């Protein structure tokens, strides 16, 4: 696996590094690539999340915390210079395989430092049951991108106050406080952050690939798409039916359905689940003009495997969510 570095070492805004992931996936012929990055205080919300439900907008504005949307699913996360961000790009298009490879590399590297880190089976890495790393994925140009946090010495006050997790999500996990389920890596080992980054690079990578100025210009062009207001804030039309639940192994799933004269006209999803492609368009295409009844929805989804659209979600769970009271 090659480590991707920049010929110009200057601090960038978060969208630059997300664009850098896309560039590596689209333009570099590498089986596996990896790089680390850090940013000033920033909140990053998932592809399927509504910013007003996930982010404490007033707190972020008062404390100069920037906000951006990423193209992967999953939940809202906070990053700062004490949070080392990891990006992993692989030719393996299979989500489970890509996750497995990435998480194994990170956990093995931490274990070698006598840190008792383990994967929790979904998308987090934990120590003693407390989260130090949350990860997400998306597909680009036939490749998988897995990226995540490594809470090394993060400002916990900013993290807790900047993010406003759903009460459904908190209650379903039996969590009284966000603070009770997160921790920082520096509590478990005595290694300066820069030394830790050097260790990870040498542990998981063999060789280096440096991006020159021409590559950086292309990345900057890709970066612009992340500042588009439609992408950043999305659209939030009115819907006649709204359902929300936390489903084990899936995550928080909010479904909004526009029903007119008893038939489905539009459907929209939000939450911290992991998805493949534009699920709102895909499900709207499948269910548009289908009568809003259990039998008709079940028939329309007969040839569809929901887990191919939303990770770990089966058809029965989806039908129960939108139909049952």
Secondary structure by P-SEA (a helix, b strand, c coil): cbbbbbcccccccaaaaaaaaaaaacccccccccccccccbbbbbccccccccccaaaaaaaabbbbbccccbbbbbbbcccbbbbbbbcccccaaaaaaaaaaaaaaaaaaacccccccccccccccccccccccccccccbbbbbbbcccccaaaaaaaaccccaaaaaaacccccccccccccccccccaaaaaaaaaaacccbbbbbcaaaaaaaaaaaaaaacccccccccccccbbbbbbcccccbbbbbbbbccccccccccccccccccaaaaaaaaacccccccaaaaaaaacccccccccccccaaaaaaaaccc
